Amino acid sequence: MNHQPLLHHIQLSADARPALRWDGSTPIEEHRKTCIAKLRELLGLHTFMPCEPLFEITAEGELCGCRHIQFTLQTEEGYYTRGDLLLPKEAEGKLPLCVCLQGHSKGSHISLGTPKYEGDEATIAGGDRDFCVRAVQEGFAALAIEQRGFGLCGGTEHGPACERPAMTAMLLGRTLIGERVWDVMRVVDAMEAHFGEWITMKGSVLMGNSGGGTATYYTACLEHRFDGFMPSCAVCTYRDSIVGLHHCVCNYIPGIARSFDMGDLAVMIAPKKLVVVCGREDGIFPLGGVNKTYGIIEELYAASDASGHCALVVGEGGHRFYADDAWPVMKGLLGMVR
């Protein structure tokens, strides 16, 4: 007799077939609309209300050899996020925007390549985690957003603190992932409103690793102003990752496995450019689950007449970003010349 609820849950997840897995019987566009409505419901986005987008530039100067603009933005009544924009000094004309979402770490300063706490140097150097620095080198204007539960937005000097905000969000009928998606949407609004002189959404990219990759993937389903999405070390079957292995509670969306597995969500991303990045030795988002998920993604992209718009990049290592492997693929899909 099994007395372990988790083992029972693992078995239930193995036997489940998501209700919204596309079987070809419904036109893909109709199916896409159904999935968007369901995902918005599951994320709790119906609980969010538009607010006055109070915007303030709080610092200007130089960082990493770039022009640096820091700002705050009210994304919900009474809640503010922070952004850090890097612009190459020699830039002429508008640059495509790359929004960078840090994973579970001590904050978005990691994306900026600026150590703040003990151990940050190793975190940055050990996994290409200075996303903004590399994005500028690749020809983008780069924006780091502080995600909820990390850094200034609820984290600590010891690392992220997602558990309480994730659980209380569920009490309110919403999710921490939904809140992170909402913040990205509202920051894009602000970028278009305040930085249109320097940035363009043509050729734009949203990217992130681990928890940032998770937020990237769910945002990709609902925010279509970006041209490309690059989630790293996050896209995997639920059973092989967040069911079968220990993960932060911020990865969980109540009831989602009844409707979708992670690959099924790609119907909402196609035909946008999608580069799924993973590590061959990633111990918490295993390659086997990534391959199963990417197989579903390929099927949905083919059904959307976008077969050449997605790619899988497998880095030779563990749970980290692989800039040298991933960026050429993304820029190739976008038609950009390095």
N, C-alpha and C positions, 0 to 999 in steps of 0.2 A: 504494500500500500504506500502511495506517495503522500507524504505529509508536508511537502515543500511547495508553497504557492508559486514561487518563481519557476520551478520546473514545470508546473502545470501551465503557466503563462507561456513558456517557451513552446510547449506542445501545441497550445491553442494557436500561437502565431504560425507554427509550421503548417497547420491544417487550414488556415484561413485563406480565402481568395478575396482580394479587395473588391468591393462592390462596384467601384468605378474603374476597374481595369478595362481598357478599350478592347472590344472583341470584333470590331469591324462592322457591326450591325447598325451602328449609328454614324451619320456623317461626322467627320472629325471636327469640323467647326462647331457643330451642335454639341458634341461631347466636350469640347474645350470650354464652352460657355457654362455647361453644367458643372464641370470641375472647378472653374473659377469661383462660382457661387458657393460651392461646398467648402473649398479651402478658406475662403473669407469667413465663413461661418465657424469652421473649426479653429481658426486663429483668433476668433473673437473680434474681428475688425468692425463688426456692427456696434461695438461698445465705444468706438473712438469718435470724437466730435471735432470738427474743424475749430481752430482757435485763431486768435490774432497771432500771426507769425512774427513775434517780436524778435528782431535781429539786431545784433550789436557786434561790431568789430572790437575785440578786446586787446589785440596786440598786433603790431606789424613790425617786420624786421627781416633778418636773414637767418636761414637755417639750412644746414647741409649744402651750402653754396647756392641756395635758391631764395627767391623772395618768399616770405612766410607771412600769411595772414591767418590770425586766429579769430574765431567768432563764436558767439553763443546764439542759439535759436530756440524759441519756444515751440515745441512740437505738439504739446497738449496743454490745456489750461493748467498752469502751475507747474509744468515740467519742462526743463531745458536740457538740450544736448549741446555738445561742443564739437566744432570742426576745426581742422588745421589744414590750410590749403598751401601747397607748394607750387610755385611757378618758376620755371627756369628764367634766369635773368635775361638771357639773350633771345627769348621767345619773340616772334613776330607774328601778329595775327592771332586768331583763336586756336586753342589747342583742345583736342578731345579730352574729356574728363575721365579720370580713373578714380573711382571711389574704393577705398581700401578698408576692409573690416577685419580688425585684429581678432585672433582666436583667444582662447582662455589664457590670459596673461595679466600683467599688472596694469595694462592700459594701452591706449592708442599711441603713446609715445614710442612704443616698440615699432609700429608701422613707420614712424618718422625716423627711425634709426638713432634715437637719442636716449641713451641709458639714463634712468632716473633713480632706480633702486638697485641694491646689491643683486648681482646675478643677471642683470639685464643684458650686459655685453654678451654673455654666452647664449642667452635666448635669441638675440638678434643674429649673431654670427653663425649659430648652429642650425639655421633652417631658412635662410633667405627671408627672414621675417620683416626686414625693412622695406615693406611693400611700396611705400611712397617714393623712397629714394630710387628704387629700380624703375618705377613707373615713369618718373621724370626722365630717367636715362632712355626710356623707350619712346619718348616723345609725347608724353601726356602731361596735363595738369593733374596733380595728385592730391586727393583729399582723404584725410584720415578722420573717421567719425568715432567718437567714444560710444561704444555700445552699452546698453543698460546692463548693470551687473559687473562692469569692468571699470577700472581706473576711477576717474572723477565721477562717473555715473554709477556709484554704488560699490565699487571694488575697494581693495585695501592695498597697502604696500606689500602685503604677502601674496596677493593674487586676487582672482575674481571672487565675487560673493553673490552667486546667482540663486542660491536655494530659496531664501525667503521671498525675494521679489517674484521668482517663478511660481512658488506655491500660492502666494497671495493673489497673483494675477489670475490663477485658476479659480480662486474663490469668487473673483469678480467677473467670471465668465469670459476671460481673455487669456492670453498666453504671453510669456516673455518673448518668444520668437515673434509673435504678432506685433509686439511693441517695438522690437528691433526693425521689423519690416516697415512699420509705420514711420519710424524715425528716418529711415533711408528715403522714403517717399517725400517727406516734408523737407529734408535737406536738399533733395534735387529741386524742389520748388524754389528754395532759397538761392541755390546756385544759379538757376535761370533768371531769377529776379534781380540778383545783386552782382553777379559776376559774368553776365552775358558779354561784356566787352572782351573777356579773356578766354572764356571756355565755350565749347560747343558739345552738344550731345551726339553729334554725328561722329561715329567711330568710338563712342564712349564705352567704358568697361566698368563692371562691378566685380570685385574680387575679394576673396578672403580665405583663410585657412582654418580648419577645425571648426570651432564655434562660429568664426567669421565666414567659413565656407558654408555652414548650415544656413546662416542668415542670408548669404548670397543666393543660395539655391531657392529658398522660399520667396525671397524678394523677386527673383527672376520670374516666378510664376505670375506675379501681379503687377510689377512695375516694368512697363515695356518701353520706357524712354531710352534705356541703354541699348546699344547695339550688340554688346557681347557680355558674357558672364563666365567667370572663371572660379568656380568653387573648388577648393582643395581639401583633401583628407576629411570628407564629410558626406559624400554621396555614396550610399551603400544600402543594402537591404536593411530594413528595421530588424529583422530576426538576427542577422549576422553582426549587427553593431549594437544598437541601443536596447535590444531585447536580450541578446546573448552575453553582453559585456557591460561592466559598470561604466556609467556615463553621468555627467552632470544633469541635474533635473531640467535644466533649460532646454535640453534636446527634445523633451516630450510634449506632445500635443494630444490632449484627451480625445480618444476615439478615432484618431486618424487612420490606424491600421485597418479599421473596418471599411474604409473607403479607398485608401491608396496604400501602395508601397512607394518608396521614394522614386523609383523609375517611372511610375505612372504619372507623377507630377509633371514630367517633361512635356506632356501635351500642352501645357500652359506656357512653356518657354519657347517651343518651336514657333516660327522658324528662326528666332534669334540665334546668334552664334553662341555655342556652348562648348567650353573646354573643361572637361572633368579631369582633375589632377589627383593623383593618389601616390602612395608609396608602396612599393612591392612588399616591404617588411612592416607595414603599419599594423600595429598590434591591436588597435581599437576600431579601425575601419578596414577590416580584412579584404585583401584583394579578391578573394572568391566572391564576396558579397558585392564588391564594386563591379566585377565583371557581369554578374547577374543583372544588376541595376542598369549598367550601360547597354546591355543587350535590349532591354525594354526601351531605353531612350532611343536607340538606333531605329527600332521598329516605329516608334511614334514620330520621329523625324522623317522617316521614309513616307509614312502615311500623310505627313504634312507637306510633301514635296520639297523637303529640305535635307535630303540625305547628306549633302556635303557641308552642312552647317554645324556639325558636332564632331568632337574628337575626344579620345581618351589618351591622357599622358600618364605613363607609369614611371615614376622616379625610382632610382635604385637606392632605396633607403627606407627610413621609417616615417613617422608622423611629423611631416614638415612640408613646407612649400619647396617647389623645384623651379626656380626662376629661369634658369638656362634652358630647361626642357620645355617649359610651358609658354613663355612669352613668344617665341618664334611661331608656335602653332596658333596662338590667339591672333597675332598680327597677320599671319597668313590668311586666316579665315576672314579677317576684316579688310584684307586687301591693302595692308599698310606695308610700305617698304622701310626697312630699318636703316 
